[in-house]
Amino acid sequence: MAMHALKGARRSNVGKGVARKLRQAGSIPAVYYGRGEDPIPLTVGLKDLEDVIERAEGSNVIVDLKVDGDGAGDRKALIREIQRDPVGGTILHLDLQHISLTETITVEIPVVLVGTPTGVKDGGGILEHLLRDVEVECLPTDIPSRIEIDVSALNIGDSLHVSDLRAERVTIVTEAGRTIATVVPPTVLEEAKPAEEVAVAEPELVKEKKETEESGGKEG
C-alpha cells in the first residue's frame, strides 16, 4: 500500500468555536493518538487532505505525517475516521491513529463481487450481496484496497461465505461462516382473486326475487 505525505501543525485551543474558525480559514481540526501516547490536537490543510484522499486507493489510507516544529520527526499514521457534514459532505474533523510499519493492525476491507451468477443469467435469480466488508489483520504496508470474489458459478440457492475468500499476506478476522453473497429465486407476484364478486351478486338476486313477488301479487 502506498504512503502519502501529509503536513500538520499542533494546536492548543479546542472547542466548536475554534474548529469552526479553522474550517473557515481552510484548515481541518485533527487528532493524532495511539500507542500509549497522549492525543495530540492538530490542524491539517483541507486542500492537502483532499489531495491525499483523491490519490489513495481504498478506504484505508496511511500517511507519513510531518508536524511543524515537532522534534519527533515523521510519524506514520492511519486515517481512522473522517467526519463529514451530513448535509453538505464537507470534512469536519480527522482522526489519525499512530501505527508502526512492523506491527500488524486490524482494518475493514471492502468485498467486491466479480462476474454474473449462472442463476441470474440463466434462471432469472437475484444476487444478494449480504456482507460488504470484512475485518483483516496485516501489516500496514500489506493492506489491500479490496478483496474480490468470483460469483459466476453460483446457481439459485447457492451462497459464498467468508471462508471462500482468498487474500495474500492478510489474516481474515471475520467469522468464516458468515454469508457474503447468495442467489435467491426470482420474486413471483400472484394475482389477487376477485373474491368480492360473489358477495356483490347475492343482493342483486334477492332484489330481483322480491320485485317478481311484488309484481305477481298485483296481478292477482
Secondary structure, DSSP 8 states (H G I E B T S, - for coil): --EEEEEEEE----SHHHHHHHHHTTEEEEEEEETTEEEEEEEEEHHHHHHHHHH--SS--EEEEEETT-TT--EEEEEEEEEE-TTT--EEEEEEEE--TTS-EEEEEEEEEES--HHHHTT--EEEE---EEEEEE-GGG--S-EEEE-TT--TT-EEEGGG---TT-EE-S-TT-EEEEEE----------THHHHHHHHHHHHHHHHHHHHHHHH-
